[in-house]
Structures are given as structure tokens and as C-alpha cells.
Amino acid sequence: MPLFGRKKPSRDADRRLQLQLCLAKEAGADDVLDASQCELTEIPSAVYSTCRVLQKKVLILHTNCLTSLTSGGNILDFSGLKVLDLHANKLKALPEEMWQLSALQVLNVEGNNLMALPESVVRLRQLQTLNVRDNKISELPKDLDGLQSLRNLDISLNQISKLPLSLAHIRTLETLQLDVGRISFPPQDVVRQGIEAVKRFLCEESGLEYSPPSQHLLSVLTASPQRCPDVTDNAELQHSLQQAAWQDKFKEFENKKEIRRKEQLEFERALGQQHMDMALLVNDATLQRDELLHSVKEGLAELEREVDGQRRRQDATRVRMTEELLRMEKKAGDLVSHILSKRDWFTQKKDLQEAMDRERLEMELLVCITQEETSALRRNDVAGEAVTSPHLVQSNALQLTAAGCLSGRAKAASSACSSILTEEEEKLQCVVSGRHDRQKQAIASILQEELIQKEAFEMLQLQRDAWHSRIRHQIGLIEQELLHISMLEMKRKGQNQEQMQGVLVEERQALGDLLHQLLKEKGARELQLQDLLEEMEKKREEDSMDYWLVQYQRLMHSKPQPMRLQESLLDVGLKELLAETGSPGLIPLFARHRVSLAALAAMTHEDLIAV
């Protein structure tokens, strides 16, 4: 694989080639196909087909970069050529199939890199002019006697040092151009005398009799002996007539060439005007595309600013909610501490009430003992009842007073305890209801935040639809321009202006490339917005999961002291079993129900579900 590709012809050279092909295909065109100065590295297939179909007689390919005659087609397509001009190219060799150009009369390969002429050249019976000047040829083919019609031969500026003896058999040769200082055979003194001396020398070396070229006319120029008995005078007359005919044809060709040149200039002017119009159209399309890109960039920047603002608001709301939850947790902790302190106070009150009950029981026991003693004394002192009656009355009154005092103290203590308990229950109920209200407010705030996020996403979708409408508007403009070009192509095709189709094709290609680029930008914008929305949704899910994990971890770390005490009393073997089975979350449940390893082994499926 080559490191560098072939150099493509410039646009001007390609336009020149297309123009010459169009001119060659026009009705009434001459037999000349001029593809010179087109920067060709190989002969296009269109040249082969044009020469074959239109039977061109003259093919001009000079001043190009050709390296071969068969790289683009079959040389048999040139079988009808009479003139083939290949000078100023880079040919290194001529194909062996040159003998197929049976009608060739003029072959010009001057200024190439030819190392030798193929042996098949000697089979060109109609060849009259052979120009191999300024090449690298070291010797000529040995059998040149096959060139029966050769009149002009130019082998100068080569490396040829010897002329073949077969050159003496070419009786029609009139001019011979060569390097006198390089030739060693024939001798240089003979060469300096001219072509006649050279031909005489070669004829003597070959054993032939020399005859001048005027006695060997070409078949197309020979006359009938009955009409012109003097061969020499007839030859000179025919030669002068031929020269005059060639001069007339040359003038006619120059006139046609001038007309073609003017037509080409007019065509190039019109083509330049169309290129200017196309450049203006492309410039307008470029400006519109730049404006579209600028608007898209501004929209993207605005969207990013809105997203950043929304993210900052969400972060601020999250921080505020977190602080509110922390304050609520602190209040709940203070409330629990207060309840615990009240519980201690209730415990002290309970101890006091138990002490009062014990004192009351002791007092009742003392009263009973006193009553028994009084009864005994009453039985023993029946006889002196009249004397002791005032003391008995006093004892009974004392007993009644003590009993009333004890019952009053018990009622007062019970009423005080009940009032204190009722007051604490009311305070606890107020705290719990307040906490429930704050939780409801937090949930309502979170739902409101979700509604705001949903509205923001809907606004983003609406903005994306607006940008899509702008892009579709630009695409519609380009499609209208393509439709206009298609109608113009149909109109010009109906008017037989096929030479302008190439320009319209280039315009269509440019608009198609611009349309393709806009479609790619549209798709890229859609993907970018979709990725941004997915990233926001993913971020929201991750933040929600992180918040839940933090709350869950905090809840796991804030177990009450009795629960921790129960978990510490749980069987160690049972804990290890739950950890190995991947169920450490069942440890608090088993500790709450005081399940041991032995009890677990005896439990059924329904018992496990109940736990």
C-alpha cells in the first residue's frame, strides 16, 4: 500500500476535461478530442469510450502526467486514430499492443521517459511521422523496414549511437533529426552531409540501390500512370496540392479552435457567475448555521444555569430539612429525658405512697391491739364500770379520731398522685401530637419539592422541543433549496444544457453535506439533553438512597438501653447462627421474645412467622 495516494486533478483541470468531452460529443463536432493540460495521471475511461463511439481521428493528450496508455481502458478503442499526441508526459514505455493502431499516421511521444520502442511499432504501416525526441532511448528496433509510409523521423536528444541498416528499406523517409555528435554509425562526416548521404551509406551497407523519396509516393498520393506519365513532376504537384490542402485544413482548424476558445471563455464566465452565486448561497447557509449553533450554545448555557440553580436550591432545601430533622430529634430526645426524669419522680412518689400505706397498716394494727386491750380491760373491770366510765368514753373517742385521720391522709395521698399522673399524661400527649404535626409538615414539604422538580423537568422538555423546531426550520429551508435545484436540473435538461449538470451536482452535494451536518447536530443535541436528564434523575435517586441509609444507620445506632440489654443476654450461639445465615436483623426480634437456641430448634414455621 503506497504511503501517498495519487494526486487528484485540480478543479480547473477537471472542468477543462469535462468541457472538452462535452464539446467532442456535440452534434457537428470535428474529429479532434483535446484532453491536454488536464493534469491526468491516467487516461479516463470516458476518453476511450468517446474515441470508440464517435470514431475520433485526432487525440491530443500532451502536457499531462500519464505513465501508461492502458491503465484506463483497452488500447483497441484507439484503432481509428490517425494522430496521437503524447508529448510532455511521464511515459516509461509504450504497450506492445501499439500495432492495433493500424490507421495511425502521426505519433508524437516527445519529452517522455521512454527507454525503448516496442517491436510492434514496425507494424504501423500507415505511420508517416514518428517523433521520439528528448527521451532515454538507446537503440531503435532492428526491423524498421515495416514502416513503409514513414516520412519524418526525429530521434534527437536520446542516447542512440547507431542507426539500424533496416532504415535503408524505408524509401519514403524525407527528414531525419538526430544528434550528430553522438552517432558513431554511420560515421559523423557522413551524417553531417545530410539525410541523402546517410541513406546512400545505409543502402551501400545493405547492398541496395538508393532511390530518392520523390520516387516512392504514398498510396494515398500516387496517381494513375495513364493520367500523369511524368512521375517526378506528378509527385511534386501532388506534394504541393497536399501541402495546400493541409494549410486549408489547418486554417479551418484554427478558426474552429478560436470559436471554441470564445465559447469556452463564455462558458467559464457563466460558470464563474454560478460559482459566485453558489458561494453566496453557501455563505448564507454558513451564517445561518453559525446563528443556529450560537442559539443552541446559548440555550445550553441557560439550561445549565437553570440546572445549577435548581441543584443549589435542592441542596439548600435538603440542608434545611436535615437541620429541621436534627432539631426534631433533639426535641424528641429532650422529651424522652424529661419523661425519664418524671418517671423517677413518679417512682419517688410511689415509694412515698407505699411508706404511707405501711404507716397506715401499722396504725390500723395498733388500733386493733388497742381495741383488744380495751375489751380485756372492760371484761376485767365490769364491777367498777361506774367509776371508770369517763375513761372508756375518752378511749373510744381517741380511737375514732385516729381512724378518721388515717383515712383522710390516705384519700389525700391518692388524690395527689392521680392529679399528678393526669397532668403528666396531658403534657406527654401534647408533645406527641406536636411531633406528629411537625412530621406531617415535613412530609408535605417533601411532596411540594417533588412537584417543583417535576415542573422543572417539564420546562426542560418544552425547551428541547423549541430547539427542535428551530433545527427543523433550518432543515426545511435546505430541503426547499434542494427542491429548487432539482427543478433547475429538470429545466436545463429539457433545454439540452447538460454541461451545467456538474455544477448543479456540486451544489446539491454541498447542500446535502450541510443538511447531514444539521441532522447530526440535532441528534447530538437530543442525546445531550437526554443524558443530562438521566444524570439529574440518577443524582436524585442517589441522594435519596444516601439520606435513607443515613437515617437507617442512625436508627440502628439509637437502640434503647433495654433492647441492648436483651441483645447482650441473647445466646451467643444463636447470634453466630443468625450472622452466618445473613440474618443479623432478626437478633432484636429474638432478643425481644427471649428465644434461645434450644427453643429455636423446637419452633415450627408458624412460630417463626409469629415471632
Buried (B, 14 or more C-beta within 10 A) or exposed (E): EEEEEEEEBEEEBBBBBBBBBBBBBEEEBBBBBBBBBBBBBBBBEBBBEBBBEBEBBBBBBBBBBBBBBBEBBEBEBBBBBBBBBBBBBEBBBBBEBBBBBEBBBBBBBBBBEBEBBBBBBBBBBBBBBBBBBBBEBEBBBEBBBBBBBBBBBBBBBBEBEEBBBBBBBBBBBBEBBBBEEBBEBBEEEBBEEEBEBBBBBBBEEBEBEBEEBBEBBBEEEBBEEEEBEEBEEBBEEBBEEEEEEEEEEEEEEEEEEEEBEEEBEEBBEEBEEBBEEBEEBBEEBEEBBEEBEEEBEEBBEEBEEBBEEBEEBBEEBBEEBEEBBEEBEEBBEEBEEBEEEBEEEBEEBEEEBEEBEEEBEEBEEEBEEBEEEBEEEEEEEEEEEEEBEEEBEEBEEEBEEBEEEBEEBBEEBEEEBEEBEEEBEEBBEEBEEEBEEBEEEBEEBEEEBEEBBEEBBEEBEEBBEEBBEBBEEBBEBBEEBBEEBEEEBEEBEEEEEEBBBBBBEBBBEBBEEBBEEBEEBBEEBBEBBEEBBEEBEEEBEEEEEEBEEEEEEEEEEEEEEEEEEBBEEBBEEBBEEBEEEEEEEBBBEBBBEEBEBEBBEEBEEEEEEEE
